[in-house]
């Protein structure tokens, strides 16, 4: 690719990833509407279904979100009965997030969502797994670079 074509929008990896992420999130919307959650709330639920509980800091690290973004969302989720937020008995600065029974029940209803999306895009699980490994590797590399730039 010459330097002139490198500056075209369709040749920008960051744009392709951004646009693809937005389009995939749009595909999730009708499925998540049935659960009564937004896509970011679904991501929080995925972590809690996997871990059982997490601190706000741990959620932020897993989801690449800061506490200023997470806290209002977690408050809304608590108000709707999906989870509880309590101060840690070990460290009062830390807030522990736990699922309620209602939040745990959503797991059964949401379990089919990944398969439904793969079917919608006529996806092959093996190809999806390969792409996931590649994108996850890129994410880790970029995140590491951003953290080291922030620290310097």
ABEGO torsion letter per residue (X at the ends): XBAAAAABAAABAAAAAAAAAAAAAAAAAAAAAAAGBBAAAAAAAAAAAAAGBBBAAAAAAAAGBBAAAAAAAAAAAAAAGABBBBBBAABAABBBBBBBAAAAAAAAAAAAAAAAAAAAAGBBAAAAAAAAAAAAAAAAAAAAAAAAAAAX
